Amino acid sequence: MNVLLKYSDIDLQQWQLLTNSSPVASWFQTPEAYEFFSSLPEIMQPFVIAVEKEKMLKGLVIGYVTKEKSSLKQFFTRRAVIYGGPLLAEDITDQELKSLLLTLDSWLYKRTIYVETRNFSDYNPWRHIFEDCGFRYQPHLNFHVDTSSLETINQNLGKDRKRNIKLSLREGATILDNPTIAQVKSYYAILARLYKTKVRTPLYEWTFFEKLYSLPSARFLLVQYNDDIIGGTTCVMLENHIVYEWFVCGEDSKYKNVFPSVLATYAGLQFAADHHCPRFDLMGAGTPDEHYGVRDFKARFGGELVEHGRFLRINSDILYQLGKTIVKLIRII
């Protein structure tokens, strides 16, 4: 058994085979995702760790350590994010997974305050191994929407969503499925305002979206009304499997009978069906014990509510609690 710590050491053919066969595959664990993260050195420091046996890849994890412009803020908030969770072979052994997770922990221990996997699939078969390696399971909800066909999508939509979509289209709102970079920048301005005034958490800089725009697996679906961009969604796709809605926004209260956020997500559902992806992942619906308005919005698209949770590995309890306090203060201010 070998543990690999460099992207250049990993056999890309084996990586593709693992992606094709893994029950927990996601776009966020593909070479394209790693190369995308690597193109943003001013925002993040990506890493990839893999375990192989007899030249066959058995497990792999891609993530990134956050970067802040302020060295003080970086010190108090440095963390590693692993979108989707690790990419694992169905027959990975406990020892192979343990080697992967312990190497991950060793590499990140002094670089981060904590490590978080944001799971988009069911990791229950391996939960005991994560916990043995110092990871805590945290409940977290999500919605998976069946996009096997357009008929299925429309059958499962809530009545109010159907009404919102019909009204928006009748009013003259349209979907741009191949927008210009200038139109994407207009969408980004709306998204940035949303994060500043309501979400109250940092949003990636424009460079992130500008580079995402050029990726083959990424798609910006924007809502246009009276020649203006009034909303949209950012999606990435694991071909023939899943479409992920990474960001969505809209100026929903600005226009009568036009609901850009609803129309944008519906466009994402249609995109998934058109590209033979049977699942649309809404990428998070909060924790079970908290009221979360976004969960109510997502619930009306007819998806299945799932709890695949997150795994959290805290490297410094004192700094972790201090960082949580700082984030809460930022949201209040």
N, C-alpha and C positions, 0 to 999 in steps of 0.2 A: 504494500500500500504506500502510495506517495502523496504528499500534500504539495500543491503547486501555489506559488505566491505571485506569479507574474502572468500577465495576459499573454505574453509571447510564448510561455511554456505550455499553454493549453491547446490541444489539438482541436481546431475549429470543426472538423468533421465529427469528432466525438461529441463536441458541444451541441451540434445540430441534432445528432441522434438522441442525446439526452433530452433536449427540448421537445422533440417529437414524441417521446415515450413517457415522459414524466407526468404523473397525475397532478402535479402542482406547478406546471409550467406557466410562466407569465412573460409578457414582453419585457418586463423590467429585469429579467435574468438572461437576456440575449446579448450577443456581441454588439449589436447595434446600440443597445442601451448603454453598454459600457463605453463605447466610442463616443456616444453623445455626452455622457457625463465627463469624459476626458477632455472634451472640447471646451469645457467651462472652468478652467483652472482658477479663475478669479472668484468663482462662486462655491466650488466644491472640490474635494480631493477624493477621487474614486478609488475603489479597491476591488480586487477580485481574488478569491481564494477557492481552490478546488481540491478534491480528493479523487484519486484514481486507483484502480486495482487492475493489474495485468493489462495496462494501457487502455482500460475502459473507464470513462468518467462516471463516477457514482454520485457525486454531489458537488454543488458549486454555489457560491454566494457572491452577488454583486451589491455594492452599496456605495455610499459616499460619506465622508466627514464634512460637515458644514464649515463654511468659511465666512467670517465677518470682517468688514473693513476695519472696525475698531478692535484693536488687540485686547482691550479689556472685556468687551462684549464677547469676543471669541473665547476668552478664557472661561467665562461663566456660563456659556451656552453651547460649547462644543459637543457635538453628538454625532453618532453614526446612524444613518437611516437606510433601511433595507426594504425597499418597496417590493411587495409581493411575497416576501419570504424566500428562503433558499430554494434552489432548483435541485430536486432529489430524485434519484432513480427509485422505482417502485421496490426494488430488492436491495436497497442500501442497508447495510448491517448497522447494528447499534454502534459498533466500534468505529466504523467508517464515519458515521454522522458525528460521533463524539470527537473524533480527530478533527473534523471540519470545524466544529463549534469551539473547541479548545484553542485551535490555531487562530480562529477569528478573534476570540477573547484576548489571546496573548498579543496579537498585532494591534488591537485597538485600545488596550487597557490604559496606556499612558497618553494616548492621543485624544481620548474622549471621556466625558463624564458618564455618558450612558450610550447603550446600543439598543435600537428598537427595530424589530421586524414588523412590518405592516402586512399581515397575511391576507391574501386574496383567495386562498384555497384552504381546505381542511387539513390541518397538521396534527390532529389528534393522535394518529398512529405513532407519532414521534414526540409527543408532548413530554413524556417521561425523560427522554434523552435531553431535551432542552432544559428541563428543570434540574436534572443531574449536573448540567454544565453551568448552573447559576442563573438561568433565565427564569423570570417570573411570567406567568401567563396573566394577561389582562383582557377581560371581555371587551369586545368591540364589534359593533354591528355593521352590516353592509347589505346592499340589495344586488341580486343577480337577476337580470331580466332575460326572459326567453326571447331570442331574436331569430329563431329557426326559420321564420317566415314573416312577411308583412301582415298576413292574416292573423297570425298568433299575436303579434304586437298590438294590433288594433282591437282584438278580442279582449286582451288583458288590461287595456288602458282604462283608468277611472273615468267616470262620466264627465267630471269637471275638466279633465285633461283633454278629452275629445272636443268638448265645447270650446276650450281655450284655443286649441289648434285650428278649428274651423273658423272661429271669429278672426283670428290673426291672419289667416290666409285670405279670407273674404275681404278684410280691411286693406289688403295689398302688401302685407309683409311677405318677403321671399327668403329662400335659403341660398346662400352662396357656398357651393361646395369646392370652388377653386379660387379663393380670394387672392387679391394681390397682397404683397407685403405691407403696403400702405394701409389697406383695409384691416389687416391683422393688427397693425399698430393702433388703429382706432378702437378695435376690440380690447386690446391690452389696456388702453386708458380707462375703459369702463371697468375692467377687472381690477385694476389698481385702486380705483375709487372704492370699489366694494370691499376690498381687503383693508383699506385704510379706515373706512367709516363703520363697517359692520363686522367683518371677520376678525379684525384686530390682530392679525398675525402677519409676519413678513411675507411678501410675495417675491418670487424670483425676479431678478432684473430683466429688462427688455431683451438683453442678449440671449437669455435662456429660450425665449419664445422665437426670436429671430433664427436661432440655429435649429430649433425643433421644426420650424417651417420647412426646412429643406430635407427632412428625413422621409424616406419612402413609406415608413409605417405610421407616420403622423398625419393627421388631417385636422384642419381648422374648418369648422362649419359655422358660418356667420349668418346672422339675421339682418336683413336690410329692409329699411322702410323709408320711403320718400328720399331715396338716394343716400340715406345715412345708415351707418352701422350702429345697431342698437343692442347687440348682444351676440352670443355665440358660445361654442363649445370647443374644447381642445381634446382630441382623442388620439390614442395610440392603439395599434392593432397587432395582436399575435395572429398571423395569417391563418385563416380557416378555423380559428378557435374562439378568440375573445377580443372585444373592443372595450377599451377602458376610457371612461370619461374623466380626464384629469382635472379640467377646470371648466366651469360654466358660469355665465353671468348674463344679465340683461337689465335694461332700464324698464322694469316691469310696471312701474307706477306712472310713467311719463306719458303714455299714449293710451287713449281709450280703445278698448277691445283689441289690443295687441299685447301678447304675452311672450316676449322674446326668450326668456329662460326656458319656458315650456317648449316653445317651438325649436329651440336649439337642441335640447335633449332628445326630442322626437326625431330630429334630423340625424342624431347620432344612432338612434335605434334603427332607423331606415338604412343608414350606412352599414351597420353590422349585418343586417339581413341581405342587403345587396352584395356584400362581400363574403357571404357564406360563413359568417361567424355566428354560431348558435347562442352565444352569451354576450350580454352587455353588462359590464361591471361598473357600478356607480361610485366605487372607490370610497366607501365609508359612510356610516350613518350614526356615528356617535356611540357612546357607551349606554348599556341598557338602563342604568339608574339615573340618567339625566334627560331632561327635556331638551330636545334638539329640533329646532324649527326646520332645518334642512332635511331631517329624516321624514317629516310630514310631506315636504315637497317631493322627495324621491319616492315615497310609498305609493303615490298615485299613478306611477307608470307601470303598475302591474307586476313588479318584480317579487322575487322570493326573499324574505328577510332571513339572513344567515348570520351566525356568529362564529367567525373564524379567528377573532381575537388578534392579539399582538403579543410578542415575546419581548420582555424588557430585561436588559442586563445592566445593572447600575454599578459603575466603577467607583463612584464617590458619593455616598449618601448625603454628606453635608452640602457639596456643590450642587447635587441634583435638587435638593429641597430649596436651596437658595435660587437656583435657576427657575424653578416653578414659581416662586414668589415674584421674581423679576418679570416673568411673562405675564402674570396676573396684573401687575402694576401697569405694564405697557397697554394691556387691553382696557384698563380703567381710564387711563390718562387720555 
